[in-house]
C-alpha cells in the first residue's frame, strides 16, 4: 500500500469532506481516506499501487469539480 497526500484548493465543510471520503472509498483499491477538521484542505489516501495511481485519485476528485495537487507520495 502507498499513501498520497492531496491538497484541495477549495474550502470544504465537514459534510462535504465526508461525502468526498465516501466517494473515494467506493473506488476499487482505495484502502482508506483520512482528513482532519484542523487541516480541511488536506487528505491522506491509502491505495494499492499495483492497481491504481495517484493521478486516478486526483481525476476522481476533479470529476466532482474540485482542484487538487499532490503534496507528496
PDB file of N, CA, C, O and CB in Angstrom:
ATOM      1  N   UNK A   1       0.830  -1.180   0.000  1.00  0.00           N
ATOM      2  CA  UNK A   1       0.000   0.000   0.000  1.00  0.00           C
ATOM      3  C   UNK A   1       0.879   1.249   0.000  1.00  0.00           C
ATOM      4  O   UNK A   1       1.960   1.275   0.589  1.00  0.00           O
ATOM      5  CB  UNK A   1      -0.947  -0.005   1.209  1.00  0.00           C
ATOM      6  N   UNK A   2       0.390   2.260  -0.665  1.00  0.00           N
ATOM      7  CA  UNK A   2       1.038   3.569  -0.696  1.00  0.00           C
ATOM      8  C   UNK A   2       0.049   4.612  -0.203  1.00  0.00           C
ATOM      9  O   UNK A   2      -1.163   4.398  -0.204  1.00  0.00           O
ATOM     10  CB  UNK A   2       1.546   3.917  -2.129  1.00  0.00           C
ATOM     11  N   UNK A   3       0.588   5.727   0.212  1.00  0.00           N
ATOM     12  CA  UNK A   3      -0.247   6.835   0.662  1.00  0.00           C
ATOM     13  C   UNK A   3       0.102   8.074  -0.142  1.00  0.00           C
ATOM     14  O   UNK A   3       1.272   8.370  -0.381  1.00  0.00           O
ATOM     15  CB  UNK A   3      -0.065   7.093   2.181  1.00  0.00           C
ATOM     16  N   UNK A   4      -0.926   8.788  -0.552  1.00  0.00           N
ATOM     17  CA  UNK A   4      -0.730  10.049  -1.253  1.00  0.00           C
ATOM     18  C   UNK A   4      -1.376  11.158  -0.416  1.00  0.00           C
ATOM     19  O   UNK A   4      -2.481  11.007   0.104  1.00  0.00           O
ATOM     20  CB  UNK A   4      -1.337   9.997  -2.705  1.00  0.00           C
ATOM     21  N   UNK A   5      -0.653  12.269  -0.304  1.00  0.00           N
ATOM     22  CA  UNK A   5      -1.145  13.439   0.431  1.00  0.00           C
ATOM     23  C   UNK A   5      -1.673  14.409  -0.619  1.00  0.00           C
ATOM     24  O   UNK A   5      -0.926  14.872  -1.482  1.00  0.00           O
ATOM     25  CB  UNK A   5      -0.008  14.105   1.334  1.00  0.00           C
ATOM     26  N   UNK A   6      -2.954  14.710  -0.539  1.00  0.00           N
ATOM     27  CA  UNK A   6      -3.612  15.549  -1.541  1.00  0.00           C
ATOM     28  C   UNK A   6      -4.061  16.847  -0.883  1.00  0.00           C
ATOM     29  O   UNK A   6      -4.682  16.843   0.180  1.00  0.00           O
ATOM     30  CB  UNK A   6      -4.821  14.809  -2.188  1.00  0.00           C
ATOM     31  N   UNK A   7      -3.736  17.954  -1.537  1.00  0.00           N
ATOM     32  CA  UNK A   7      -4.184  19.272  -1.092  1.00  0.00           C
ATOM     33  C   UNK A   7      -5.349  19.691  -1.980  1.00  0.00           C
ATOM     34  O   UNK A   7      -5.237  19.669  -3.206  1.00  0.00           O
ATOM     35  CB  UNK A   7      -3.018  20.327  -1.144  1.00  0.00           C
ATOM     36  N   UNK A   8      -6.476  20.077  -1.360  1.00  0.00           N
ATOM     37  CA  UNK A   8      -7.647  20.554  -2.084  1.00  0.00           C
ATOM     38  C   UNK A   8      -7.660  22.075  -1.995  1.00  0.00           C
ATOM     39  O   UNK A   8      -7.591  22.638  -0.902  1.00  0.00           O
ATOM     40  CB  UNK A   8      -8.972  19.935  -1.509  1.00  0.00           C
ATOM     41  N   UNK A   9      -7.750  22.739  -3.147  1.00  0.00           N
ATOM     42  CA  UNK A   9      -7.718  24.201  -3.167  1.00  0.00           C
ATOM     43  C   UNK A   9      -8.962  24.820  -2.524  1.00  0.00           C
ATOM     44  O   UNK A   9      -8.863  25.838  -1.839  1.00  0.00           O
ATOM     45  CB  UNK A   9      -7.583  24.695  -4.596  1.00  0.00           C
ATOM     46  N   UNK A  10     -10.115  24.219  -2.739  1.00  0.00           N
ATOM     47  CA  UNK A  10     -11.361  24.751  -2.210  1.00  0.00           C
ATOM     48  C   UNK A  10     -11.483  24.457  -0.710  1.00  0.00           C
ATOM     49  O   UNK A  10     -10.902  23.501  -0.195  1.00  0.00           O
ATOM     50  CB  UNK A  10     -12.559  24.161  -2.972  1.00  0.00           C
ATOM     51  N   UNK A  11     -12.256  25.308  -0.032  1.00  0.00           N
ATOM     52  CA  UNK A  11     -12.545  25.079   1.377  1.00  0.00           C
ATOM     53  C   UNK A  11     -13.835  24.271   1.471  1.00  0.00           C
ATOM     54  O   UNK A  11     -14.888  24.700   0.998  1.00  0.00           O
ATOM     55  CB  UNK A  11     -12.663  26.430   2.161  1.00  0.00           C
ATOM     56  N   UNK A  12     -13.738  23.100   2.088  1.00  0.00           N
ATOM     57  CA  UNK A  12     -14.883  22.207   2.218  1.00  0.00           C
ATOM     58  C   UNK A  12     -15.304  22.107   3.673  1.00  0.00           C
ATOM     59  O   UNK A  12     -14.470  22.135   4.578  1.00  0.00           O
ATOM     60  CB  UNK A  12     -14.555  20.814   1.657  1.00  0.00           C
ATOM     61  N   UNK A  13     -16.588  21.990   3.885  1.00  0.00           N
ATOM     62  CA  UNK A  13     -17.107  21.731   5.219  1.00  0.00           C
ATOM     63  C   UNK A  13     -16.988  20.255   5.549  1.00  0.00           C
ATOM     64  O   UNK A  13     -16.637  19.443   4.692  1.00  0.00           O
ATOM     65  CB  UNK A  13     -18.564  22.188   5.333  1.00  0.00           C
ATOM     66  N   UNK A  14     -17.277  19.916   6.777  1.00  0.00           N
ATOM     67  CA  UNK A  14     -17.169  18.528   7.233  1.00  0.00           C
ATOM     68  C   UNK A  14     -18.072  17.605   6.411  1.00  0.00           C
ATOM     69  O   UNK A  14     -17.655  16.512   6.028  1.00  0.00           O
ATOM     70  CB  UNK A  14     -17.529  18.428   8.723  1.00  0.00           C
ATOM     71  N   UNK A  15     -19.287  18.033   6.145  1.00  0.00           N
ATOM     72  CA  UNK A  15     -20.214  17.199   5.367  1.00  0.00           C
ATOM     73  C   UNK A  15     -19.671  16.947   3.961  1.00  0.00           C
ATOM     74  O   UNK A  15     -19.784  15.837   3.442  1.00  0.00           O
ATOM     75  CB  UNK A  15     -21.604  17.868   5.285  1.00  0.00           C
ATOM     76  N   UNK A  16     -19.084  17.967   3.348  1.00  0.00           N
ATOM     77  CA  UNK A  16     -18.517  17.808   2.009  1.00  0.00           C
ATOM     78  C   UNK A  16     -17.307  16.882   2.037  1.00  0.00           C
ATOM     79  O   UNK A  16     -17.123  16.070   1.130  1.00  0.00           O
ATOM     80  CB  UNK A  16     -18.125  19.171   1.427  1.00  0.00           C
ATOM     81  N   UNK A  17     -16.486  17.001   3.069  1.00  0.00           N
ATOM     82  CA  UNK A  17     -15.330  16.110   3.201  1.00  0.00           C
ATOM     83  C   UNK A  17     -15.772  14.667   3.406  1.00  0.00           C
ATOM     84  O   UNK A  17     -15.163  13.746   2.861  1.00  0.00           O
ATOM     85  CB  UNK A  17     -14.441  16.556   4.367  1.00  0.00           C
ATOM     86  N   UNK A  18     -16.819  14.468   4.181  1.00  0.00           N
ATOM     87  CA  UNK A  18     -17.329  13.112   4.394  1.00  0.00           C
ATOM     88  C   UNK A  18     -17.891  12.535   3.099  1.00  0.00           C
ATOM     89  O   UNK A  18     -17.712  11.348   2.822  1.00  0.00           O
ATOM     90  CB  UNK A  18     -18.409  13.109   5.489  1.00  0.00           C
ATOM     91  N   UNK A  19     -18.564  13.355   2.310  1.00  0.00           N
ATOM     92  CA  UNK A  19     -19.076  12.899   1.023  1.00  0.00           C
ATOM     93  C   UNK A  19     -17.924  12.519   0.094  1.00  0.00           C
ATOM     94  O   UNK A  19     -17.986  11.500  -0.593  1.00  0.00           O
ATOM     95  CB  UNK A  19     -19.952  13.988   0.374  1.00  0.00           C
ATOM     96  N   UNK A  20     -16.878  13.336   0.076  1.00  0.00           N
ATOM     97  CA  UNK A  20     -15.703  13.039  -0.734  1.00  0.00           C
ATOM     98  C   UNK A  20     -15.041  11.752  -0.264  1.00  0.00           C
ATOM     99  O   UNK A  20     -14.641  10.921  -1.079  1.00  0.00           O
ATOM    100  CB  UNK A  20     -14.703  14.199  -0.681  1.00  0.00           C
ATOM    101  N   UNK A  21     -14.926  11.588   1.044  1.00  0.00           N
ATOM    102  CA  UNK A  21     -14.346  10.360   1.611  1.00  0.00           C
ATOM    103  C   UNK A  21     -15.135   9.137   1.163  1.00  0.00           C
ATOM    104  O   UNK A  21     -14.546   8.146   0.732  1.00  0.00           O
ATOM    105  CB  UNK A  21     -14.314  10.434   3.154  1.00  0.00           C
ATOM    106  N   UNK A  22     -16.450   9.196   1.258  1.00  0.00           N
ATOM    107  CA  UNK A  22     -17.292   8.073   0.840  1.00  0.00           C
ATOM    108  C   UNK A  22     -17.118   7.776  -0.640  1.00  0.00           C
ATOM    109  O   UNK A  22     -17.047   6.616  -1.045  1.00  0.00           O
ATOM    110  CB  UNK A  22     -18.760   8.365   1.144  1.00  0.00           C
ATOM    111  N   UNK A  23     -17.051   8.827  -1.443  1.00  0.00           N
ATOM    112  CA  UNK A  23     -16.869   8.655  -2.883  1.00  0.00           C
ATOM    113  C   UNK A  23     -15.551   7.947  -3.188  1.00  0.00           C
ATOM    114  O   UNK A  23     -15.514   7.024  -4.001  1.00  0.00           O
ATOM    115  CB  UNK A  23     -16.913  10.014  -3.594  1.00  0.00           C
ATOM    116  N   UNK A  24     -14.480   8.375  -2.542  1.00  0.00           N
ATOM    117  CA  UNK A  24     -13.173   7.750  -2.780  1.00  0.00           C
ATOM    118  C   UNK A  24     -13.123   6.319  -2.252  1.00  0.00           C
ATOM    119  O   UNK A  24     -12.494   5.454  -2.861  1.00  0.00           O
ATOM    120  CB  UNK A  24     -12.068   8.579  -2.130  1.00  0.00           C
ATOM    121  N   UNK A  25     -13.775   6.071  -1.133  1.00  0.00           N
ATOM    122  CA  UNK A  25     -13.762   4.718  -0.566  1.00  0.00           C
ATOM    123  C   UNK A  25     -14.521   3.720  -1.438  1.00  0.00           C
ATOM    124  O   UNK A  25     -14.305   2.513  -1.325  1.00  0.00           O
ATOM    125  CB  UNK A  25     -14.360   4.733   0.834  1.00  0.00           C
ATOM    126  N   UNK A  26     -15.397   4.204  -2.297  1.00  0.00           N
ATOM    127  CA  UNK A  26     -16.112   3.308  -3.212  1.00  0.00           C
ATOM    128  C   UNK A  26     -15.271   2.926  -4.427  1.00  0.00           C
ATOM    129  O   UNK A  26     -15.650   2.040  -5.193  1.00  0.00           O
ATOM    130  CB  UNK A  26     -17.403   3.961  -3.673  1.00  0.00           C
ATOM    131  N   UNK A  27     -14.148   3.584  -4.601  1.00  0.00           N
ATOM    132  CA  UNK A  27     -13.253   3.240  -5.709  1.00  0.00           C
ATOM    133  C   UNK A  27     -12.521   1.937  -5.373  1.00  0.00           C
ATOM    134  O   UNK A  27     -12.061   1.754  -4.246  1.00  0.00           O
ATOM    135  CB  UNK A  27     -12.232   4.398  -5.988  1.00  0.00           C
ATOM    136  N   UNK A  28     -12.418   1.050  -6.334  1.00  0.00           N
ATOM    137  CA  UNK A  28     -11.619  -0.159  -6.098  1.00  0.00           C
ATOM    138  C   UNK A  28     -10.173   0.213  -5.777  1.00  0.00           C
ATOM    139  O   UNK A  28      -9.617   1.147  -6.355  1.00  0.00           O
ATOM    140  CB  UNK A  28     -11.669  -1.096  -7.328  1.00  0.00           C
ATOM    141  N   UNK A  29      -9.588  -0.514  -4.867  1.00  0.00           N
ATOM    142  CA  UNK A  29      -8.171  -0.414  -4.499  1.00  0.00           C
ATOM    143  C   UNK A  29      -7.815   0.808  -3.660  1.00  0.00           C
ATOM    144  O   UNK A  29      -6.634   1.077  -3.441  1.00  0.00           O
ATOM    145  CB  UNK A  29      -7.345  -0.401  -5.733  1.00  0.00           C
ATOM    146  N   UNK A  30      -8.813   1.552  -3.185  1.00  0.00           N
ATOM    147  CA  UNK A  30      -8.565   2.608  -2.191  1.00  0.00           C
ATOM    148  C   UNK A  30      -8.857   1.994  -0.834  1.00  0.00           C
ATOM    149  O   UNK A  30      -9.969   1.532  -0.579  1.00  0.00           O
ATOM    150  CB  UNK A  30      -9.457   3.906  -2.451  1.00  0.00           C
ATOM    151  N   UNK A  31      -7.850   1.988   0.040  1.00  0.00           N
ATOM    152  CA  UNK A  31      -7.969   1.314   1.332  1.00  0.00           C
ATOM    153  C   UNK A  31      -8.469   2.236   2.433  1.00  0.00           C
ATOM    154  O   UNK A  31      -9.230   1.805   3.299  1.00  0.00           O
ATOM    155  CB  UNK A  31      -6.639   0.733   1.731  1.00  0.00           C
ATOM    156  N   UNK A  32      -8.050   3.512   2.413  1.00  0.00           N
ATOM    157  CA  UNK A  32      -8.517   4.432   3.441  1.00  0.00           C
ATOM    158  C   UNK A  32      -8.363   5.872   2.974  1.00  0.00           C
ATOM    159  O   UNK A  32      -7.539   6.193   2.118  1.00  0.00           O
ATOM    160  CB  UNK A  32      -7.753   4.211   4.754  1.00  0.00           C
ATOM    161  N   UNK A  33      -9.187   6.722   3.569  1.00  0.00           N
ATOM    162  CA  UNK A  33      -9.144   8.162   3.305  1.00  0.00           C
ATOM    163  C   UNK A  33      -9.228   8.848   4.666  1.00  0.00           C
ATOM    164  O   UNK A  33     -10.146   8.592   5.445  1.00  0.00           O
ATOM    165  CB  UNK A  33     -10.321   8.631   2.331  1.00  0.00           C
ATOM    166  N   UNK A  34      -8.269   9.713   4.939  1.00  0.00           N
ATOM    167  CA  UNK A  34      -8.240  10.412   6.223  1.00  0.00           C
ATOM    168  C   UNK A  34      -8.199  11.915   5.998  1.00  0.00           C
ATOM    169  O   UNK A  34      -7.496  12.405   5.115  1.00  0.00           O
ATOM    170  CB  UNK A  34      -7.028   9.962   7.065  1.00  0.00           C
ATOM    171  N   UNK A  35      -8.955  12.634   6.803  1.00  0.00           N
ATOM    172  CA  UNK A  35      -8.889  14.082   6.819  1.00  0.00           C
ATOM    173  C   UNK A  35      -9.052  14.541   8.255  1.00  0.00           C
ATOM    174  O   UNK A  35      -9.511  13.790   9.117  1.00  0.00           O
ATOM    175  CB  UNK A  35      -9.971  14.712   5.896  1.00  0.00           C
ATOM    176  N   UNK A  36      -8.671  15.777   8.497  1.00  0.00           N
ATOM    177  CA  UNK A  36      -8.774  16.347   9.831  1.00  0.00           C
ATOM    178  C   UNK A  36      -9.516  17.672   9.745  1.00  0.00           C
ATOM    179  O   UNK A  36      -9.339  18.429   8.790  1.00  0.00           O
ATOM    180  CB  UNK A  36      -7.374  16.534  10.468  1.00  0.00           C
ATOM    181  N   UNK A  37     -10.341  17.948  10.740  1.00  0.00           N
ATOM    182  CA  UNK A  37     -11.032  19.235  10.791  1.00  0.00           C
ATOM    183  C   UNK A  37     -10.031  20.384  10.915  1.00  0.00           C
ATOM    184  O   UNK A  37     -10.324  21.509  10.510  1.00  0.00           O
ATOM    185  CB  UNK A  37     -12.024  19.265  11.966  1.00  0.00           C
ATOM    186  N   UNK A  38      -8.860  20.106  11.470  1.00  0.00           N
ATOM    187  CA  UNK A  38      -7.839  21.139  11.645  1.00  0.00           C
ATOM    188  C   UNK A  38      -7.161  21.504  10.336  1.00  0.00           C
ATOM    189  O   UNK A  38      -6.678  22.625  10.176  1.00  0.00           O
ATOM    190  CB  UNK A  38      -6.801  20.679  12.643  1.00  0.00           C
ATOM    191  N   UNK A  39      -7.121  20.567   9.402  1.00  0.00           N
ATOM    192  CA  UNK A  39      -6.500  20.809   8.093  1.00  0.00           C
ATOM    193  C   UNK A  39      -7.453  20.336   6.994  1.00  0.00           C
ATOM    194  O   UNK A  39      -7.173  19.342   6.324  1.00  0.00           O
ATOM    195  CB  UNK A  39      -5.115  20.078   7.980  1.00  0.00           C
ATOM    196  N   UNK A  40      -8.574  21.035   6.802  1.00  0.00           N
ATOM    197  CA  UNK A  40      -9.607  20.557   5.878  1.00  0.00           C
ATOM    198  C   UNK A  40      -9.206  20.582   4.408  1.00  0.00           C
ATOM    199  O   UNK A  40      -9.924  20.050   3.562  1.00  0.00           O
ATOM    200  CB  UNK A  40     -10.832  21.373   6.050  1.00  0.00           C
ATOM    201  N   UNK A  41      -8.071  21.192   4.099  1.00  0.00           N
ATOM    202  CA  UNK A  41      -7.620  21.203   2.703  1.00  0.00           C
ATOM    203  C   UNK A  41      -6.785  19.969   2.356  1.00  0.00           C
ATOM    204  O   UNK A  41      -6.436  19.763   1.194  1.00  0.00           O
ATOM    205  CB  UNK A  41      -6.810  22.464   2.428  1.00  0.00           C
ATOM    206  N   UNK A  42      -6.467  19.160   3.349  1.00  0.00           N
ATOM    207  CA  UNK A  42      -5.559  18.035   3.140  1.00  0.00           C
ATOM    208  C   UNK A  42      -6.242  16.690   3.364  1.00  0.00           C
ATOM    209  O   UNK A  42      -6.990  16.496   4.322  1.00  0.00           O
ATOM    210  CB  UNK A  42      -4.363  18.159   4.061  1.00  0.00           C
ATOM    211  N   UNK A  43      -5.956  15.771   2.447  1.00  0.00           N
ATOM    212  CA  UNK A  43      -6.440  14.386   2.545  1.00  0.00           C
ATOM    213  C   UNK A  43      -5.261  13.445   2.459  1.00  0.00           C
ATOM    214  O   UNK A  43      -4.302  13.712   1.735  1.00  0.00           O
ATOM    215  CB  UNK A  43      -7.476  14.065   1.430  1.00  0.00           C
ATOM    216  N   UNK A  44      -5.319  12.357   3.182  1.00  0.00           N
ATOM    217  CA  UNK A  44      -4.387  11.254   3.011  1.00  0.00           C
ATOM    218  C   UNK A  44      -5.182  10.089   2.455  1.00  0.00           C
ATOM    219  O   UNK A  44      -6.188   9.676   3.031  1.00  0.00           O
ATOM    220  CB  UNK A  44      -3.670  10.877   4.358  1.00  0.00           C
ATOM    221  N   UNK A  45      -4.720   9.562   1.329  1.00  0.00           N
ATOM    222  CA  UNK A  45      -5.421   8.450   0.691  1.00  0.00           C
ATOM    223  C   UNK A  45      -4.456   7.285   0.557  1.00  0.00           C
ATOM    224  O   UNK A  45      -3.406   7.402  -0.073  1.00  0.00           O
ATOM    225  CB  UNK A  45      -5.995   8.861  -0.699  1.00  0.00           C
ATOM    226  N   UNK A  46      -4.824   6.165   1.154  1.00  0.00           N
ATOM    227  CA  UNK A  46      -4.025   4.946   1.048  1.00  0.00           C
ATOM    228  C   UNK A  46      -4.623   4.098  -0.067  1.00  0.00           C
ATOM    229  O   UNK A  46      -5.836   3.897  -0.124  1.00  0.00           O
ATOM    230  CB  UNK A  46      -3.987   4.156   2.410  1.00  0.00           C
ATOM    231  N   UNK A  47      -3.760   3.603  -0.953  1.00  0.00           N
ATOM    232  CA  UNK A  47      -4.231   2.880  -2.129  1.00  0.00           C
ATOM    233  C   UNK A  47      -3.260   1.754  -2.486  1.00  0.00           C
ATOM    234  O   UNK A  47      -2.108   1.746  -2.051  1.00  0.00           O
ATOM    235  CB  UNK A  47      -4.403   3.842  -3.323  1.00  0.00           C
ATOM    236  N   UNK A  48      -3.743   0.813  -3.279  1.00  0.00           N
ATOM    237  CA  UNK A  48      -2.923  -0.303  -3.749  1.00  0.00           C
ATOM    238  C   UNK A  48      -2.231   0.117  -5.045  1.00  0.00           C
ATOM    239  O   UNK A  48      -2.863   0.212  -6.097  1.00  0.00           O
ATOM    240  CB  UNK A  48      -3.790  -1.593  -3.967  1.00  0.00           C
ATOM    241  N   UNK A  49      -0.946   0.362  -4.956  1.00  0.00           N
ATOM    242  CA  UNK A  49      -0.181   0.890  -6.083  1.00  0.00           C
ATOM    243  C   UNK A  49      -0.092  -0.061  -7.272  1.00  0.00           C
ATOM    244  O   UNK A  49       0.300   0.354  -8.363  1.00  0.00           O
ATOM    245  CB  UNK A  49       1.196   1.233  -5.628  1.00  0.00           C
ATOM    246  N   UNK A  50      -0.444  -1.311  -7.081  1.00  0.00           N
ATOM    247  CA  UNK A  50      -0.422  -2.268  -8.187  1.00  0.00           C
ATOM    248  C   UNK A  50      -1.628  -2.108  -9.103  1.00  0.00           C
ATOM    249  O   UNK A  50      -1.620  -2.592 -10.234  1.00  0.00           O
ATOM    250  CB  UNK A  50      -0.372  -3.687  -7.649  1.00  0.00           C
ATOM    251  N   UNK A  51      -2.665  -1.428  -8.617  1.00  0.00           N
ATOM    252  CA  UNK A  51      -3.912  -1.355  -9.374  1.00  0.00           C
ATOM    253  C   UNK A  51      -4.401   0.062  -9.648  1.00  0.00           C
ATOM    254  O   UNK A  51      -5.267   0.257 -10.500  1.00  0.00           O
ATOM    255  CB  UNK A  51      -4.970  -2.097  -8.647  1.00  0.00           C
ATOM    256  N   UNK A  52      -3.871   1.040  -8.951  1.00  0.00           N
ATOM    257  CA  UNK A  52      -4.353   2.411  -9.099  1.00  0.00           C
ATOM    258  C   UNK A  52      -3.180   3.366  -8.914  1.00  0.00           C
ATOM    259  O   UNK A  52      -2.236   3.066  -8.184  1.00  0.00           O
ATOM    260  CB  UNK A  52      -5.492   2.722  -8.076  1.00  0.00           C
ATOM    261  N   UNK A  53      -3.243   4.503  -9.571  1.00  0.00           N
ATOM    262  CA  UNK A  53      -2.184   5.504  -9.499  1.00  0.00           C
ATOM    263  C   UNK A  53      -2.731   6.779  -8.848  1.00  0.00           C
ATOM    264  O   UNK A  53      -3.939   7.014  -8.877  1.00  0.00           O
ATOM    265  CB  UNK A  53      -1.613   5.807 -10.915  1.00  0.00           C
ATOM    266  N   UNK A  54      -1.863   7.598  -8.267  1.00  0.00           N
ATOM    267  CA  UNK A  54      -2.329   8.843  -7.661  1.00  0.00           C
ATOM    268  C   UNK A  54      -3.133   9.714  -8.630  1.00  0.00           C
ATOM    269  O   UNK A  54      -4.088  10.377  -8.223  1.00  0.00           O
ATOM    270  CB  UNK A  54      -1.149   9.627  -7.139  1.00  0.00           C
ATOM    271  N   UNK A  55      -2.754   9.714  -9.895  1.00  0.00           N
ATOM    272  CA  UNK A  55      -3.480  10.527 -10.879  1.00  0.00           C
ATOM    273  C   UNK A  55      -4.931  10.061 -11.017  1.00  0.00           C
ATOM    274  O   UNK A  55      -5.817  10.882 -11.253  1.00  0.00           O
ATOM    275  CB  UNK A  55      -2.774  10.468 -12.247  1.00  0.00           C
ATOM    276  N   UNK A  56      -5.186   8.763 -10.875  1.00  0.00           N
ATOM    277  CA  UNK A  56      -6.558   8.251 -10.910  1.00  0.00           C
ATOM    278  C   UNK A  56      -7.380   8.846  -9.768  1.00  0.00           C
ATOM    279  O   UNK A  56      -8.548   9.193  -9.942  1.00  0.00           O
ATOM    280  CB  UNK A  56      -6.565   6.709 -10.826  1.00  0.00           C
ATOM    281  N   UNK A  57      -6.759   8.957  -8.615  1.00  0.00           N
ATOM    282  CA  UNK A  57      -7.446   9.515  -7.449  1.00  0.00           C
ATOM    283  C   UNK A  57      -7.718  11.007  -7.671  1.00  0.00           C
ATOM    284  O   UNK A  57      -8.813  11.494  -7.391  1.00  0.00           O
ATOM    285  CB  UNK A  57      -6.603   9.299  -6.158  1.00  0.00           C
ATOM    286  N   UNK A  58      -6.707  11.725  -8.179  1.00  0.00           N
ATOM    287  CA  UNK A  58      -6.892  13.147  -8.461  1.00  0.00           C
ATOM    288  C   UNK A  58      -7.994  13.376  -9.494  1.00  0.00           C
ATOM    289  O   UNK A  58      -8.804  14.293  -9.359  1.00  0.00           O
ATOM    290  CB  UNK A  58      -5.581  13.760  -8.952  1.00  0.00           C
ATOM    291  N   UNK A  59      -8.017  12.540 -10.517  1.00  0.00           N
ATOM    292  CA  UNK A  59      -9.063  12.668 -11.542  1.00  0.00           C
ATOM    293  C   UNK A  59     -10.444  12.435 -10.953  1.00  0.00           C
ATOM    294  O   UNK A  59     -11.406  13.103 -11.334  1.00  0.00           O
ATOM    295  CB  UNK A  59      -8.815  11.681 -12.688  1.00  0.00           C
ATOM    296  N   UNK A  60     -10.547  11.491 -10.025  1.00  0.00           N
ATOM    297  CA  UNK A  60     -11.822  11.231  -9.378  1.00  0.00           C
ATOM    298  C   UNK A  60     -12.288  12.449  -8.590  1.00  0.00           C
ATOM    299  O   UNK A  60     -13.472  12.787  -8.610  1.00  0.00           O
ATOM    300  CB  UNK A  60     -11.715  10.016  -8.460  1.00  0.00           C
ATOM    301  N   UNK A  61     -11.376  13.100  -7.908  1.00  0.00           N
ATOM    302  CA  UNK A  61     -11.715  14.304  -7.145  1.00  0.00           C
ATOM    303  C   UNK A  61     -12.051  15.450  -8.100  1.00  0.00           C
ATOM    304  O   UNK A  61     -12.998  16.201  -7.865  1.00  0.00           O
ATOM    305  CB  UNK A  61     -10.546  14.707  -6.204  1.00  0.00           C
ATOM    306  N   UNK A  62     -11.281  15.582  -9.168  1.00  0.00           N
ATOM    307  CA  UNK A  62     -11.533  16.653 -10.142  1.00  0.00           C
ATOM    308  C   UNK A  62     -12.898  16.481 -10.799  1.00  0.00           C
ATOM    309  O   UNK A  62     -13.548  17.467 -11.144  1.00  0.00           O
ATOM    310  CB  UNK A  62     -10.430  16.676 -11.217  1.00  0.00           C
ATOM    311  N   UNK A  63     -13.330  15.251 -10.973  1.00  0.00           N
ATOM    312  CA  UNK A  63     -14.636  14.981 -11.574  1.00  0.00           C
ATOM    313  C   UNK A  63     -15.758  15.609 -10.747  1.00  0.00           C
ATOM    314  O   UNK A  63     -16.807  15.963 -11.284  1.00  0.00           O
ATOM    315  CB  UNK A  63     -14.862  13.466 -11.708  1.00  0.00           C
ATOM    316  N   UNK A  64     -15.533  15.744  -9.441  1.00  0.00           N
ATOM    317  CA  UNK A  64     -16.536  16.366  -8.588  1.00  0.00           C
ATOM    318  C   UNK A  64     -16.409  17.886  -8.558  1.00  0.00           C
ATOM    319  O   UNK A  64     -17.102  18.545  -7.783  1.00  0.00           O
ATOM    320  CB  UNK A  64     -16.430  15.817  -7.185  1.00  0.00           C
ATOM    321  N   UNK A  65     -15.528  18.457  -9.395  1.00  0.00           N
ATOM    322  CA  UNK A  65     -15.399  19.893  -9.519  1.00  0.00           C
ATOM    323  C   UNK A  65     -14.373  20.543  -8.618  1.00  0.00           C
ATOM    324  O   UNK A  65     -14.320  21.769  -8.523  1.00  0.00           O
ATOM    325  CB  UNK A  65     -16.680  20.498  -9.266  1.00  0.00           C
ATOM    326  N   UNK A  66     -13.561  19.746  -7.959  1.00  0.00           N
ATOM    327  CA  UNK A  66     -12.548  20.285  -7.044  1.00  0.00           C
ATOM    328  C   UNK A  66     -11.192  20.340  -7.724  1.00  0.00           C
ATOM    329  O   UNK A  66     -10.926  19.601  -8.672  1.00  0.00           O
ATOM    330  CB  UNK A  66     -12.462  19.436  -5.762  1.00  0.00           C
ATOM    331  N   UNK A  67     -10.336  21.230  -7.226  1.00  0.00           N
ATOM    332  CA  UNK A  67      -8.991  21.378  -7.754  1.00  0.00           C
ATOM    333  C   UNK A  67      -7.999  20.881  -6.712  1.00  0.00           C
ATOM    334  O   UNK A  67      -8.088  21.238  -5.538  1.00  0.00           O
ATOM    335  CB  UNK A  67      -8.701  22.853  -8.141  1.00  0.00           C
ATOM    336  N   UNK A  68      -7.060  20.062  -7.146  1.00  0.00           N
ATOM    337  CA  UNK A  68      -6.144  19.409  -6.208  1.00  0.00           C
ATOM    338  C   UNK A  68      -4.702  19.458  -6.674  1.00  0.00           C
ATOM    339  O   UNK A  68      -4.411  19.731  -7.839  1.00  0.00           O
ATOM    340  CB  UNK A  68      -6.554  17.976  -5.997  1.00  0.00           C
ATOM    341  N   UNK A  69      -3.818  19.188  -5.746  1.00  0.00           N
ATOM    342  CA  UNK A  69      -2.398  18.997  -6.002  1.00  0.00           C
ATOM    343  C   UNK A  69      -1.917  17.861  -5.116  1.00  0.00           C
ATOM    344  O   UNK A  69      -2.416  17.674  -4.006  1.00  0.00           O
ATOM    345  CB  UNK A  69      -1.584  20.308  -5.740  1.00  0.00           C
ATOM    346  N   UNK A  70      -0.955  17.110  -5.605  1.00  0.00           N
ATOM    347  CA  UNK A  70      -0.305  16.094  -4.780  1.00  0.00           C
ATOM    348  C   UNK A  70       0.811  16.784  -4.026  1.00  0.00           C
ATOM    349  O   UNK A  70       1.665  17.440  -4.624  1.00  0.00           O
ATOM    350  CB  UNK A  70       0.239  14.892  -5.641  1.00  0.00           C
ATOM    351  N   UNK A  71       0.802  16.636  -2.716  1.00  0.00           N
ATOM    352  CA  UNK A  71       1.857  17.232  -1.904  1.00  0.00           C
ATOM    353  C   UNK A  71       3.052  16.300  -1.823  1.00  0.00           C
ATOM    354  O   UNK A  71       4.194  16.742  -1.951  1.00  0.00           O
ATOM    355  CB  UNK A  71       1.341  17.559  -0.498  1.00  0.00           C
ATOM    356  N   UNK A  72       2.802  15.012  -1.611  1.00  0.00           N
ATOM    357  CA  UNK A  72       3.856  14.012  -1.650  1.00  0.00           C
ATOM    358  C   UNK A  72       3.219  12.648  -1.811  1.00  0.00           C
ATOM    359  O   UNK A  72       2.035  12.456  -1.533  1.00  0.00           O
ATOM    360  CB  UNK A  72       4.736  14.067  -0.376  1.00  0.00           C
ATOM    361  N   UNK A  73       4.035  11.698  -2.271  1.00  0.00           N
ATOM    362  CA  UNK A  73       3.563  10.314  -2.434  1.00  0.00           C
ATOM    363  C   UNK A  73       4.395   9.412  -1.564  1.00  0.00           C
ATOM    364  O   UNK A  73       4.174   8.201  -1.541  1.00  0.00           O
ATOM    365  CB  UNK A  73       3.632   9.855  -3.916  1.00  0.00           C
TER     366      UNK A  73
END
